[in-house]
Amino acid sequence: MAVQMTPHVLSRRIAEALALHPDSRAIEFDEMWCTWGELGELAHRIRLFVTAYPVGRRRIGILLRNRPEHVAALLGVLLGGGAVAVINPARGDDRTRADIAALRLPLIIGAPTDLDTLVAPAPGAATLSISGVTEEPILVTVPGARTHTGTAQSGVAVHMLTSGTTGPPKRVDITYDMLARSVIGADPENAPAPEHPRDGVAIVNAPLVHIGGVFRVLQCITAARPFVLLPRFDLERWTRAVRTYRPAAVSLVPAAVRTVLHSNLTRADLAGVRVVTSGTAPLSADDADAFTERFGIPVLTSYAATEFGGGVAGWTLRDHQRYWHTKRGSVGRPTGGARLRIVTEDGTPVPTDHPGLLEVSPGQLGPDAPWLRTTDTARLDPDGFLWILGRADQAIIRGGFKILPDDIRTALESHPAVLGAAVISHPHPRLGEVPVAMIEPVADHRITDTELTEYLRNRLAPYEIPTIIATVPVIPRTPSGKPDLTAVRAHFRESTQHESS
């Protein structure tokens, strides 16, 4: 006899919100609204596919794009108690195919073109094609038996692919409990449920393949708040949504903050917006102040990571009004029940206002959360404000996306005409920093930067492709044979200065 499992509070909240007022608007996409009923009907259809598998087989892949039917797919898996294995179809075709093959999932959901291009038929596996919120999903099953390694761990809601702050690229398990505490509150079981859909309309432009996108979508859904879903941040589309719906708060990554700041928008265009929140990458205090001076809107920065299940520090409006003039440049104080401490390499806590490695005990993991070591150097001041001083891991943050230089180097060195490569970060006025690469060609081989850029398109995500690829006879190296990154940085710095003179 099958045991009936009680749905998690997150699953219950999703179901309640979808059923609250079926005829009211839920998601606007391309200036067309779908209703809560339409979203809920597709989500429940997908839930049936998920629950057809035994509990341990409910690790379901989704080739996620920012579209309403993909939101329904995410909700359907969570309604069915499954675990979403996030697959980014924009990471580069070769790498995405390898990722899918390694996951060995029983079911992959996605747009028809993505499934056709990226998913190779495998015995015993199935795909579910989704083309729109009101379109019937199409299931294709490949006959045969298959041993699936993509089993779901108990309590895991999302397997998020991330570079993380605690090591190399990996999949991070985000549990149902973590998501519920992030989007509902510290005590989700006892938090009041919405009694009717919200009147205000939010704007979601964070990608669903990023924890920020998942968080913002679920935050809207569990609060029964309608929202505009943008495929990506686009100034024209974003501005239309802001002008039309006048949201009180908007969220922008630093690159988007700089895009708005350097646009032709006026205070009238942003009328109604009381606060801008910004995370995923450092935003300079100068940019935040310039934004506030131009538009009259404070910018509240935050500090978060996928491993934490969301934010662990940030500015509140009250803190901004009281402390910004003396604490500008900080990422704020602990939020959501998080605990922060600064330690030495061996884990010894350091005194207040002394630099060291940041460790976090995230509130999303509960009151007894363990200490997690980050690769960020930081300090905590006497008032509890966190100051991020740098990254110990050489990662590049390009407009909110974290890039590991070794991924780019490996892709470049896979080209038969490239003998070696070195990749570093380079300052960028809008994106903060971008990757640039130096390559050493194989003797008697010629390769242009245009040819290399085209070569990388199916191997890397668009944001990982270097903005400059410089060819040199020999890459400068240290005595150990590694690229001398100091010399590489000097090369690009001098090249930039020469071009601007």
Secondary structure, 3 states (H helix, E strand, C coil): CCCCCCCCHHHHHHHHHHHHCCCCEEEEECCEEEEHHHHHHHHHHHHHHHHCCCHHHCEEEEECCCCHHHHHHHHHHHHCCCEEEEECCCCCHHHHHHHHHHHCCCEEEECHHHHHHHCCCCCCCEEEECCCCCCCCEEEECCCCCCCCCCCCCCEEEEEEECCCCCCCEEEEEEHHHHHHHHCCCCCCCCCCCCCCCCCCEEECCCCCCHHHHHHHHHHHHCCCCEEECCCCCHHHHHHHHHHHCCCEEECCHHHHHHHHCCCCCCCCCCCCCEEEECCCCCCHHHHHHHHHHHCCCEEEEEEEHHHCEEEEECCHHHHHHHHHHHCCCCCEECCCCEEEEECCCCCECCCCCCEEEEEECHHHCCCCCCEEEEEEEEECCCCCEEEEEECCCCEEECCEEECHHHHHHHHHCCCCEEEEEEEEEEECCCEEEEEEEEEECCCCCCCHHHHHHHHCCCCCHHHCCCEEEECCCCCECCCCCECHHHHHHHHHHHHHHHHC
